[in-house]
Amino acid sequence: MTLLRSLAYQVFLTLSVALFGGAIAIVGPWVPFRLLAKVARIWARANLIALKSLCRLDYRIEGLEHLPTSTCIVMSKHQSAWETIALRALLPVEHSWVLKRELLDIPILGAALRRFRVIAIDRSAGRAALKQLVTEGQRLLDTGHWVVIFPEGTRVPPGERAPYNVGGALLAQRSGYPILPIAHNAGVFWGRRSLIKRAGTIQLVIGESINSTGKSAQELSRETENWIEGVVAGLPTRADFQGGPTQPG
């Protein structure tokens, strides 16, 4: 049943990307950004509902009181495709993503992403990519857009660690905006490049904002990594479940 449920959701996801992405790509040049962002939020929330209905995969959030009312830099754990959907649904509509440039080449999805003022990075560009991130990120932050970054740069399976890229911390240090750290265990239920979505409840934890004033980029990166990885280490893993994750009632 897990496979069938996962296939059903995959069909829903594909159709929703085609429908919403196609519409956003076509009308984007003539529609205000905020309205496009609200449409994208509807898409994301519809997918979270579909995951719960079709795959019995729900989520629980801890730390909503830590969401700031002012602009910040979001630095999130990256284990799954789930958080790319969930953060679009949960964060203020006016936010922009740092992502790899190759995503813009994906049919329909890439055209839609271009409408959301993303910072598309060439990961092989080295210092030029860092300069682009800081320059474009500063501009977006100053115009009221939250900037969302996955500091690991790629999805990392549960139980494994990857070095944190310093780009997000450098943006915080140069711009003076705080970092909002986010931890979760989505990869336990929806693995990297996996069709299977296991039933259960993903736990997402929002931390207190990290003040960037008077700190180096290296200090900010280390503080963010220590908090995220420390919280993730305390969240349920696949080994904590007997016979797979429990299903919500």
C-alpha positions as CSV (number, residue, x, y, z in Angstrom):
1,M,0.0,0.0,0.0
2,T,2.9,2.4,0.7
3,L,4.1,2.1,-2.9
4,L,0.6,2.7,-4.3
5,R,0.0,5.7,-2.0
6,S,3.4,7.1,-3.0
7,L,2.6,6.6,-6.7
8,A,-0.7,8.4,-6.3
9,Y,0.9,11.3,-4.6
10,Q,3.6,11.5,-7.3
11,V,0.9,11.8,-9.9
12,F,-0.7,14.6,-7.9
13,L,2.7,16.4,-7.5
14,T,3.5,16.2,-11.2
15,L,0.1,17.4,-12.3
16,S,0.1,20.2,-9.7
17,V,3.6,21.4,-10.9
18,A,2.4,21.4,-14.5
19,L,-0.8,23.2,-13.7
20,F,0.4,25.8,-11.3
21,G,3.9,26.1,-12.7
22,G,2.6,26.6,-16.2
23,A,0.1,29.2,-15.1
24,I,2.8,31.1,-13.2
25,A,5.3,31.0,-16.0
26,I,2.7,32.3,-18.5
27,V,1.0,35.1,-16.5
28,G,4.0,36.0,-14.3
29,P,5.3,39.0,-16.3
30,W,1.9,40.7,-15.9
31,V,1.0,39.7,-12.3
32,P,2.3,41.3,-9.1
33,F,4.9,39.3,-7.3
34,R,2.9,39.0,-4.1
35,L,-0.1,37.5,-6.0
36,L,2.2,35.0,-7.6
37,A,3.7,34.1,-4.2
38,K,0.2,33.6,-2.8
39,V,-0.6,31.2,-5.7
40,A,2.6,29.3,-5.0
41,R,1.6,29.1,-1.3
42,I,-1.8,27.5,-2.4
43,W,0.2,25.0,-4.4
44,A,2.4,24.1,-1.5
45,R,-0.4,23.8,1.0
46,A,-2.4,21.6,-1.5
47,N,0.6,19.3,-1.7
48,L,0.9,19.1,2.1
49,I,-2.8,18.1,2.3
50,A,-2.3,15.6,-0.5
51,L,0.6,14.0,1.4
52,K,-1.5,13.7,4.5
53,S,-4.5,12.3,2.6
54,L,-2.7,10.0,0.2
55,C,0.4,9.0,2.0
56,R,-0.7,9.6,5.6
57,L,2.4,11.8,6.0
58,D,1.7,14.7,8.3
59,Y,3.9,17.2,10.1
60,R,4.2,19.0,13.4
61,I,5.9,22.4,14.0
62,E,7.6,23.4,17.1
63,G,8.8,27.0,17.7
64,L,6.3,29.0,15.6
65,E,6.7,31.7,18.2
66,H,10.2,32.2,17.0
67,L,9.1,33.4,13.5
68,P,10.2,37.0,13.4
69,T,8.0,39.8,12.2
70,S,10.9,41.4,10.3
71,T,13.1,40.3,7.4
72,C,15.6,37.5,8.0
73,I,17.8,34.8,6.4
74,V,16.3,31.3,6.8
75,M,18.9,28.5,7.0
76,S,17.3,25.1,6.9
77,K,18.4,21.5,7.1
78,H,18.1,19.8,3.7
79,Q,17.1,16.1,3.7
80,S,14.2,15.8,1.3
81,A,12.0,17.4,-1.3
82,W,9.5,17.9,1.5
83,E,11.0,21.0,3.0
84,T,11.1,22.8,-0.4
85,I,7.3,22.4,-0.3
86,A,6.7,23.0,3.4
87,L,8.7,26.2,3.6
88,R,6.9,27.7,0.7
89,A,3.6,27.0,2.6
90,L,4.8,28.1,6.0
91,L,7.0,31.2,5.5
92,P,5.7,34.7,4.7
93,V,4.8,34.9,1.0
94,E,7.5,37.4,0.1
95,H,10.6,35.2,0.3
96,S,13.2,34.2,-2.3
97,W,15.3,31.1,-2.5
98,V,19.0,30.4,-3.2
99,L,19.1,27.5,-5.5
100,K,21.4,25.8,-8.0
101,R,21.2,27.2,-11.5
102,E,20.4,23.8,-13.1
103,L,16.9,23.9,-11.7
104,L,16.0,26.7,-14.1
105,D,16.6,24.4,-17.0
106,I,13.7,22.0,-15.9
107,P,10.7,22.4,-18.2
108,I,7.8,24.3,-16.7
109,L,9.3,24.3,-13.2
110,G,12.3,26.3,-14.2
111,A,10.2,28.9,-16.0
112,A,8.0,29.3,-12.9
113,L,11.0,29.6,-10.6
114,R,12.3,32.5,-12.6
115,R,9.2,34.5,-11.6
116,F,10.1,34.3,-7.9
117,R,13.3,36.4,-7.8
118,V,15.5,33.4,-7.0
119,I,19.2,33.6,-6.5
120,A,20.4,31.0,-9.0
121,I,24.0,30.0,-8.2
122,D,26.5,28.3,-10.4
123,R,28.1,26.1,-7.8
124,S,31.3,25.8,-9.8
125,A,31.9,29.5,-9.8
126,G,33.6,29.7,-6.4
127,R,34.1,33.3,-5.2
128,A,32.0,34.7,-8.0
129,A,29.0,32.7,-6.6
130,L,29.6,34.0,-3.1
131,K,29.7,37.6,-4.4
132,Q,26.5,37.0,-6.3
133,L,24.8,35.5,-3.2
134,V,25.8,38.5,-1.1
135,T,24.9,41.2,-3.7
136,E,21.6,39.8,-4.7
137,G,20.7,38.6,-1.2
138,Q,21.4,42.1,0.2
139,R,19.1,43.7,-2.4
140,L,16.3,41.2,-1.7
141,L,16.6,41.6,2.1
142,D,16.5,45.4,1.8
143,T,13.3,45.2,-0.2
144,G,11.6,43.1,2.5
145,H,12.2,39.6,1.1
146,W,13.2,36.8,3.3
147,V,16.1,34.8,1.8
148,V,15.9,31.0,2.1
149,I,19.2,29.0,2.0
150,F,20.0,25.3,2.4
151,P,23.6,25.7,3.7
152,E,24.5,22.0,3.0
153,G,24.0,22.7,-0.7
154,T,22.4,19.4,-1.4
155,R,20.0,16.9,0.3
156,V,21.9,14.9,3.0
157,P,20.4,11.6,4.2
158,P,19.4,11.2,7.9
159,G,22.3,10.2,10.1
160,E,24.8,11.8,7.7
161,R,26.5,15.2,7.8
162,A,27.9,17.5,5.1
163,P,29.9,20.6,5.5
164,Y,27.9,23.8,5.7
165,N,28.6,26.4,3.0
166,V,29.6,29.8,4.4
167,G,27.5,31.7,1.9
168,G,24.4,32.2,4.1
169,A,26.5,33.2,7.1
170,L,28.5,35.6,4.9
171,L,25.3,37.2,3.7
172,A,24.2,37.6,7.4
173,Q,27.5,39.1,8.4
174,R,27.7,41.6,5.5
175,S,24.0,42.6,5.6
176,G,23.4,42.6,9.4
177,Y,20.2,40.6,9.1
178,P,19.6,37.7,11.6
179,I,19.6,34.0,10.7
180,L,16.5,31.9,11.4
181,P,17.6,28.3,11.8
182,I,15.3,25.4,11.0
183,A,15.7,21.7,11.7
184,H,13.6,18.7,10.7
185,N,13.6,15.0,10.1
186,A,11.8,14.9,6.7
187,G,14.3,12.5,5.2
188,V,13.2,9.7,7.6
189,F,9.9,9.6,5.8
190,W,10.7,10.9,2.3
191,G,14.2,10.1,1.3
192,R,16.5,11.8,-1.1
193,R,15.5,10.9,-4.7
194,S,13.0,8.3,-3.3
195,L,9.6,7.6,-4.7
196,I,8.5,6.2,-1.3
197,K,6.7,8.4,1.2
198,R,6.4,6.6,4.5
199,A,3.4,7.3,6.8
200,G,4.2,9.3,10.0
201,T,4.7,12.8,11.3
202,I,7.6,14.9,10.3
203,Q,8.9,17.1,13.0
204,L,10.1,20.6,12.1
205,V,11.7,22.9,14.7
206,I,12.1,26.6,14.3
207,G,14.9,28.1,16.4
208,E,15.4,31.5,17.9
209,S,16.9,34.0,15.5
210,I,20.7,34.3,15.6
211,N,21.9,37.8,15.8
212,S,24.6,38.5,13.2
213,T,26.0,41.7,14.8
214,G,29.7,41.6,15.7
215,K,30.2,38.0,14.5
216,S,32.3,36.7,11.7
217,A,30.8,34.6,8.9
218,Q,32.7,31.6,10.3
219,E,31.2,32.1,13.8
220,L,27.7,32.5,12.4
221,S,28.1,29.4,10.2
222,R,29.4,27.3,13.1
223,E,26.6,28.6,15.5
224,T,23.9,27.8,12.9
225,E,25.3,24.4,12.1
226,N,25.7,23.4,15.8
227,W,22.1,24.4,16.5
228,I,20.6,22.6,13.5
229,E,22.6,19.5,13.8
230,G,22.1,19.3,17.5
231,V,18.3,19.5,17.2
232,V,18.3,17.0,14.3
233,A,20.3,14.5,16.4
234,G,17.5,14.5,18.9
235,L,14.6,14.0,16.4
236,P,13.2,10.5,15.7
237,T,15.1,8.5,13.0
238,R,14.1,5.3,11.2
239,A,15.8,3.3,13.8
240,D,13.3,4.7,16.4
241,F,10.4,3.1,14.6
242,Q,9.5,-0.6,14.8
243,G,8.3,-1.8,11.5
244,G,8.5,1.7,10.0
245,P,7.1,5.1,11.1
246,T,3.9,5.1,13.0
247,Q,0.8,6.3,11.3
248,P,-1.1,9.3,12.6
249,G,-4.5,8.5,13.9
